[in-house]
Amino acid sequence: MEPAGVELKMFRFPKPLEEGLVISRPNRFIMMVRADGKTIKCHCPTTGRLGDAKVSLLPCLFSRYAPGTGKTQGTVQAISFAAATTRRRSWVGINQNAANRYVEFFLERGLLSRMASGAVRREVKLGISRIDFLVGDTYVEVKTPLIMLPTGTVEKAAHSRFNSFDRLIKHMTELSAALKDGKKAVIAMCYLYDARPFNPPPRDRYNARILDASRRATESGVRRWQVNLGIGKEGVRLISYNQNDIEPPVAPVPVSGTEKPR
């Protein structure tokens, strides 16, 4: 992917993140983290799975709360899938809600101008949906995938297949409709690590609906961009961003004589 070219611009955290070790994830909302010889309860900012990995005994970065400000003592912001004994960490951000703040920061500074430029408005109503941003004349909806992550050799966990794409399909439909009013529309796939260029997965019965919706959106003019951000203790930097409109595989055409009887 093309280098962003601006390394000095960084979204800085109010306080540097602290490093710890995830001891366990007792439920979707909580991670127990060992830091400075103590085990603390931290908020897990994503209720879904983190790739196919078990997170126990993985290094993490977390933001610590002031004492007495909540039921948890911090929020886990990133995970490293390298062994705890590895000195140099490669962090994968997991805070999907924070990803919008990061993208907004870079939009406002014109660092994503090839994707969208102009005044930035948040949470803009479009049809029956609210889209993350309207930047000039371009609607931008941010998605932060965490289903497929570079988990490497860490121990794997059994997961059910993810097939709930209704919200994303609704946004694709609304963005396609916006093009008829002279607007532009972008789905920004935001990765909180230096991800490889996205390539649609092979078609199966679980993802057929989202692949078809993605193809229709692309054909109508909705553009897909990939934004790679890097997270560290001090903040978040823009690594690269590029248009990525690789079309998903089309539905197979039934061979004559093989159609199922109605």
N, C-alpha and C positions, 0 to 999 in steps of 0.2 A: 504493500500500500504506500501511497505517496506520503512522505514526511510532512507534518503540519508546518514545520518551519518556524514556529514560535514557541521556544522552550521557556522563555522568561515569564510568560503569562501563566499564572497558576491560581486555581481556586484554593485559597488557604483556609484551613480549619481554625476556629477560634483558639483551640489549644491542640498541640500535637497529639496524635493518637498514641495509645500505649500498646505494647506488645504483650500477648499472653498466649495461653495454650487452652484450646477448647477441651474440657474434660468430658462433657456429655451434652446431649440435646434432649432433655427430658420430655419436651413437647415442641410443637411447631413454633411457639413464641419465645422460648427460653433457651439460652445456652449457658452452661456453667463454665466459667473461665478461671484458670489459675494464673495469677499474676502477683509478683512481689511476695511469694510465699503464702498467699491467701486465695481462697476460692470465692468468687463473687458471682452473683446472678446477673446476667446480661440479657437485654432484649435482642431477639433475632429478627431482623427487619424484613425477612422474607418468610412466609409461612409455607412455601413450597419446598421442593427438593433442591439440593445443590449438586447438579449433575447427577452422577450415580455413586457419589462418594459417601462413606461414613465419615462424619466430621470429628469424631472423638480423637483426641491427641494430635490435632492439627494446629499449627501456629495460627494466630489471628491478630488483627489490629482492632482495637475497640476505643470508643470515646467514653470517658468516664464522666458520670454526672456529679454534681455537687451533692454532698451528703444530705439525706432527708428530702430529696426532690422527687422521688418516685418509688415504685415497688421494685424496680431493678436498679442496678448501680452503674449501668452503662449500656451501650449498643455496640454489637459486633459489626464492624464496617467492612472487613475484608478477611479472607482466608488464604493461607498458603498451602498448596497441595504437595509441597516438598516435605521431606522428613524434618522433624523438629530439630535434628542435629545439623541440618544444613545451615551454613552461616548466611549465605546470600538468599534473601527471600524474593520470591516472585509473587506479588499479591494479586488476588482476584477479588474485586469489590462485589459485595452482595446486597448493598442497600439500594433497592430499586426505586424507592421514593426519592432518595437523595440524588439519583441520576438526573432527574428533571432540573434540580437546582444547578447541577454542574453544567448541563447543556445550556440552561438559561444564561449562566455566567459567560460562556464562550460565545453565545449568540449576541449578547449585548455588547461584546467587545469586537464584534465583526470577525471573529476567528473561524466562523463557519460560513463565510459569505458566499462560497461557491454553492452551498446547500440552500441557504436562505439569508436575506439581508433586509434591513429596515427596522422600524420600531418594533419592539417585542411586547406583545400582549399575552397574558397567561389565561388559561382556562376559558377559551372562547367557545361559545355555543355554536354548534353546527348541526342543523336538523334536530334529532332527539339526543345528540351526544354533546359532550364537551371535549374539545380537542386541546391538547396541552398548550400549544402556542399558535399565534398568528404573527408571523414575522414579515412585515411589509404586506405583500399580497400572497404569501405562502403559508398555508396551514402546515404545522409540523406536529406529528404525533410521535412521542418517544416510547420505544419498547426496549426493555432490558432483559434479554433472554438469560435464564439461569438453568435451563433444563440440560443443555449440553455444555460442559465446562472441561477445561484441560486438567482432568483429575489425575492423570499419570498412573502411577502404580499403587496409589493408596487403596486401602480396603474398600470394596464396593458394597453398596447396600441394595437390597431388593426393593424395587419401586413398581407401582402400577403404571400403566401407560397413560401419559398426559394427553387428553383429547378434548379439553374444554376450551374451545377457541371462539365462543360466541361473541365476547366483547371485542376481540380483534377483528372479527368478520364485520361486526357492526361499524367499527371505525373505518374499515376499508370501504364499505358501502357509502358512508357519509362523505369521505374524502373524494371518492369518485364523483359524487353528485356535485361537490364544490367546484369541480373543473368546468361545469356547464355555466357557472356564473363568472367565468373569467379568472378565477383564482388558480393558484398552483397548490399542489399537495405533495407532502413528503412523509414517508414513514422512516423515522430515524432509529435504526437499530443500534443501541448504545451498549457497548461492551466495556466493562470496568476493568479491562486488562488488554494486552496487545493481542487481540484475536486474529485468527486467519480470516481471509475474506469468506463471507457467508456463502454457502452453497446449499440450495434446497435439498432436503433429504429424499431418498427414494419414496415413491408413492406407496402407501398401504391403506388399509381400511380405517386406520385411526386418524390419518392426517389428510385424507382426500378432500374434505370440506375446506380446510384452510388453504390447501394448495390451489384449489379451484378459485377460491375468493382472491387469493394473491395474484393469480394469473389475470383474472378479470380486472382487478385494480390496476395492474401494470399496463394492460391493453387500453384502459381508459385514460392513462396518462399519469397515474400516481407513481411518483418516483420513490425508490428505496435507496437510502444512504446508510453506510456503516460508519459509525463514529467510535473510535477506540480511545479510551481514556485510561490513564495510569494513576493508580492510587498509592500513596505512601504516607508516612507518618505526618508530614507537614501539610499535605493537601493533594489536589488532583490536577494533573496536567493533560493537555491535549496531545495525544500521540500522532493520530492521523485521522483523516476522514475522506471517504470516497463514495461515489455513486456505485451502487451494486444492484443492478436490475436483472440479474440472472433469473430467467423465467423458470418457474417450477415445472416439473414434467406434466404433460397433458394426460388426460384420462385416456385409457386404452380404448380403441374403437372395437366394438364387438365384431368378431369374424362371423360372416354369414353362416347361418345354420347352428350357431352356438348360443344364441340368445335363449334365456330361460323362458319357458312358457308362462303366460300371464294367468 
